[in-house]
């Protein structure tokens, strides 16, 4: 579970840096970035201490939220009428990273649940 905490922490840093870069270099309204900052902050709060069953469930929910958010952003960019397919490489990488995060946190949650039952 330590690897999941480190992976999640790296993802949080990437979200903070990525959103800040986009806000400074594009005309993106801050209101569209608040949900990303909030999800990253909640994720950071959850991984700050060792992962209990409750923290793992919360982390899984945060990862799922990020996955959904990145899914919408990525395919919005692929729409030729709106995004034109520009700057999709980092979004696809973030989408894949969040998919790994969801899978890893769900697996750890499952394994932790199995250990506590026996």
MIZAVEX-916099 format. One record per residue (C-alpha): chain; x, y, z. Coordinates in pm, 1 decimal, decimal comma. Example, Ala and Ser with C-alpha at 12.3 -4.5 7.8 and 13.67 -1.06 7.14 Angstrom:
2
[A [1230,0 -450,0 780,0]] [A [1367,0 -106,0 714,0]] 
//
This chain:
118
[A [0,0 0,0 0,0]] [A [301,3 225,2 37,8]] [A [348,8 214,5 -340,2]] [A [-13,6 325,4 -386,4]] [A [43,5 618,8 -151,7]] [A [356,4 723,1 -344,0]] [A [183,3 680,7 -680,5]] [A [-114,2 883,7 -558,1]] [A [116,1 1152,9 -423,1]] [A [292,5 1183,1 -758,6]] [A [-44,9 1208,2 -930,5]] [A [-151,2 1483,8 -691,0]] [A [163,2 1683,1 -769,8]] [A [102,7 1633,2 -1142,4]] [A [-257,3 1754,4 -1110,2]] [A [-154,6 2062,3 -911,1]] [A [122,7 2150,2 -1158,4]] [A [-81,9 2068,3 -1468,2]] [A [-386,3 2266,4 -1362,5]] [A [-173,5 2560,7 -1254,7]] [A [9,8 2558,9 -1588,9]] [A [-316,8 2547,8 -1784,3]] [A [-465,4 2828,6 -1576,1]] [A [-160,6 3049,3 -1633,7]] [A [-122,2 2983,9 -2005,3]] [A [-479,3 2944,9 -2132,8]] [A [-807,0 3126,8 -2093,0]] [A [-952,8 2856,9 -1870,0]] [A [-1178,2 3000,1 -1598,0]] [A [-1068,9 2912,2 -1244,9]] [A [-1412,6 2767,7 -1172,7]] [A [-1337,6 2485,9 -1417,6]] [A [-1020,7 2396,1 -1225,1]] [A [-1160,1 2400,6 -871,3]] [A [-1293,1 2045,8 -893,5]] [A [-950,3 1915,4 -998,9]] [A [-775,9 2100,7 -716,4]] [A [-1038,7 1977,8 -469,2]] [A [-1002,4 1613,4 -578,5]] [A [-622,7 1638,8 -555,2]] [A [-644,9 1798,3 -209,6]] [A [-880,6 1528,3 -80,3]] [A [-652,1 1262,3 -225,6]] [A [-353,9 1424,6 -53,8]] [A [-540,6 1430,8 278,1]] [A [-626,7 1061,7 241,1]] [A [-271,6 947,1 166,6]] [A [-116,4 1163,6 437,5]] [A [-160,3 883,2 691,6]] [A [-143,4 505,1 641,5]] [A [-435,7 371,0 442,9]] [A [-713,4 222,8 653,7]] [A [-1022,1 61,5 503,8]] [A [-1207,2 394,1 513,3]] [A [-914,9 586,7 362,9]] [A [-881,2 326,3 87,5]] [A [-1249,5 361,8 2,0]] [A [-1212,1 739,5 -12,4]] [A [-898,6 709,1 -223,4]] [A [-1078,5 477,5 -463,5]] [A [-1359,4 733,2 -492,6]] [A [-1109,2 1014,8 -559,1]] [A [-938,4 810,6 -827,8]] [A [-1275,7 733,0 -986,4]] [A [-1365,8 1103,2 -982,9]] [A [-1034,1 1192,3 -1149,0]] [A [-1085,0 916,8 -1406,1]] [A [-1429,7 1050,1 -1496,1]] [A [-1305,5 1406,5 -1510,2]] [A [-1010,6 1317,5 -1732,6]] [A [-1232,5 1103,1 -1953,7]] [A [-1458,4 1399,6 -2024,5]] [A [-1165,0 1637,2 -2079,9]] [A [-987,7 1395,7 -2314,0]] [A [-1283,1 1316,3 -2537,1]] [A [-1394,5 1678,3 -2534,4]] [A [-1055,1 1760,2 -2685,7]] [A [-1094,4 1489,6 -2950,4]] [A [-1414,7 1653,7 -3074,0]] [A [-1310,3 1841,7 -3390,4]] [A [-1582,4 2102,9 -3344,6]] [A [-1461,7 2199,1 -2997,0]] [A [-1111,8 2082,0 -2910,4]] [A [-963,8 1997,8 -3244,8]] [A [-746,4 1720,8 -3100,3]] [A [-483,8 1959,9 -2964,8]] [A [-267,5 1877,6 -2662,7]] [A [-419,1 1535,2 -2606,3]] [A [-98,6 1343,6 -2529,0]] [A [-75,8 1453,8 -2166,1]] [A [-448,5 1410,3 -2116,3]] [A [-438,0 1053,3 -2247,8]] [A [-137,9 981,7 -2022,0]] [A [-323,4 1126,7 -1721,7]] [A [-632,1 924,6 -1816,2]] [A [-427,2 604,7 -1823,7]] [A [-255,0 698,2 -1494,9]] [A [-591,5 749,9 -1327,3]] [A [-716,2 419,2 -1464,7]] [A [-416,1 249,6 -1300,5]] [A [-493,7 441,9 -979,4]] [A [-854,9 324,0 -974,1]] [A [-750,7 -35,0 -1036,2]] [A [-472,1 -27,8 -775,8]] [A [-684,4 134,9 -506,1]] [A [-977,7 -100,6 -574,2]] [A [-742,1 -399,6 -556,9]] [A [-588,4 -276,9 -227,2]] [A [-937,1 -213,3 -89,9]] [A [-1042,2 -566,4 -185,4]] [A [-728,3 -724,2 -38,9]] [A [-756,7 -521,3 282,0]] [A [-1121,0 -623,9 313,9]] [A [-1027,1 -991,9 271,7]] [A [-756,2 -961,7 538,1]] [A [-986,8 -796,8 790,1]] [A [-1254,9 -1064,3 742,4]] [A [-1022,9 -1354,7 816,3]] 
//
